[in-house]
Amino acid sequence: MALSKRAEFFIKVLACLCIFRLSQGKQFTLRNLPPLQKASSYPSACSGTYDYIVIGGGTAGCPLAATLSLRYKVLLLERGGSPYGNRNISYLENFHIGLMNMAPDSPAQAFISTDGVINARARVLGGGTCINAGFYSRASSSFIREVGWDEDLVNESFPWVEEKIVQWPKIAPWQAALRDGLLQAGVSPFNGYTYDHISGTKVGGTIFDETGYRHTAADLLAAGDPSNLRVLLHASAHKILFDSRQGRLKPRAVGVQFIDENGRLHQVFLNNNRDSEIIVSAGAIGSPQLLLLSGIGPKNDLKNHNIPVVLHNKHVGKGMADNPMNSIFIPTKSPPRQSLIETVGITEAGVFIEASSGFGQSSESVHCHHGIMSAEIGQLSTIPPKQRTLEAAQKYAHNKLNLPKEVFQGGFILEKIDGPLSTGHLLLTDTDVRNNPAVTFNYFSHPQDLDRCVYGIKTIERILKTNRFSELAANGAGFSMERVLNMSVQANVNLIPKHTNDTESLEQFCKDTVITIWHYHGGCHVGKVVDQHYRVLGVSRLRVVDGSTFSRSPGTNPQATVMMMGRYMGVKILRERLGSAAGV
């Protein structure tokens, strides 16, 4: 018993130190963070009802739940664990380790699109903000107008996020080189340090602080009312429950079935207030998947899995898109310092240019390769398509350790397409919400996307010819584009067969070396699955609030806008219900 008390005391001390550490340099602290409980702690007997049940404690779900809890009783269901105490989440130097983790409960759940591109979805409180590259940049003003948001409320909601978890980076040498190269290549003007989406070259914000410590959307839960907010971890929402009795004009969401970390099934319910709601914020993969599992979607697809049809809607899971990215590897005289995204070039052609470099320097960091989830190692073109599994990718990655040293001494320049016109779909593979659905993005199926990729590669070629990058070359004489394209093909990781003309045809290079930067979106589009207020069409007391509602990814990197969206919708709902009494 004494040992148990000592252990409990030790844990409390560590928690206090964590809170102190996280709050350094910020007025905002985590002292009001609600208890993070395992789903198995939820009692099997009735434990009360809620005004709001938020499914998904991710980039949108955390700020949304925190805001709603200021006036109402909220339950937040998160399928993953806590980000706190996980060094692979918390520290920039361990960024790649988190993406390499293939454990069943890892914060990053890998999936392979049917296109053959290896991808990842977050499985942790804080969502994608726990596993991404940390770059913070707002949506463009045109995007805000297109989605019909209240600009005044948007301009209140962005700073609410920024004052809590966003900082300016101390720009790394590789990022400074990209900045100078972009300007010398004509991607101008230089817009300085700014969160705003402006054509030209800029340095954006970051959720990493000056020590390399990551601040995430989970931190925003501390802005809520802990007495009104209950957070359950490892709670995988299995399906939404509806009251579809005869006489109702439309099915009414009443509760959620979820599975805890031990596989046990639980049910939780809304109270009887007509304004109480279930809000799905499970992300662009999880939200359409959950609607389908709950009986909302194309009726034939649902019947194929013996799912009772609550509402036929042919649009659920359709219009999936991912911003295609291609990377160019640049060998350098000496190993560059590790950096993730800090600088971006925003071109008028709808192409964004960014960069990353180096490896972490701690003893636990990756030094020889960045794992199967990044662009540094091996492709599987020699493996037959039906044998292209994550296990095969891991084995192939291990076998690529004999790559020449220069493959690991350099940095990457990345080009990605804004608002791809190529779209695909999401289909269930089974009825277990913990498994990935089948996702198709149809990269570069639209010719304009391919044209923009070629434009991006040619922009990188101009950057490599600038004086700034010539100085970085191993021989000081600049870079041969054919050589860097060849190295980039060899270093590429996807499951797409390569062609002999990859370095001769930029179009072929784009198609064969496409990878992701995790900016996929769609599946629950406004006007097709949800209305302008994100209420699911054809049912009551159910909304979807996340990137699955977007027809394009906002800004250069979406996390800023998705966090803002969570806060925005929380405030909007409170004001609609309470008016000036909302107090927000």
Secondary structure, DSSP 8 states (H G I E B T S, - for coil): -HHHHHHHHHHHHHHHHHHHHHTTT-S--STT---EEEGGGS-SS----BSEEEE--STTHHHHHHHHTTTS-EEEE-SSB--TT-HHHHBGGGHHHHHH---TT-SEEEEE-TTS-EEEEE-BTTGGGGTS--EE----HHHHHHHT--HHHHHHHHHHHHHHH-B-----HHHHHHHHHHHHTT---EEEE-SS--SEEEE-EESB-TTSBB--GGGGGGGS-TTTEEEEES-EEEEEEEE--TT-SS-EEEEEEEE-TTS-EEEEEB-S-TT-EEEE--HHHHHHHHHHHTTEE-HHHHHHTT---SEE-TTTTEEEB---EEEEEEE-SS----B-S-EEEE-TTSEEEEEEE----STTS--S---TTSTTS---TTS-GGG--HHHHHHHHHHGGGS-GGGGSEEEEEEEESS-S--EEEE-SSS-TTS--EEE--TT-SHHHHHHHHHHHHHHHHHHTSHHHHTTSTTSS---HHHHHHHHHHH--SSS---TTTTT-HHHHHHHS-B--S--B-SS-BTTTB-TT-BBTTSBSEEE-SGGG-SS--SSSTHHHHHHHHHHHHHHHHHHHHGGGG--
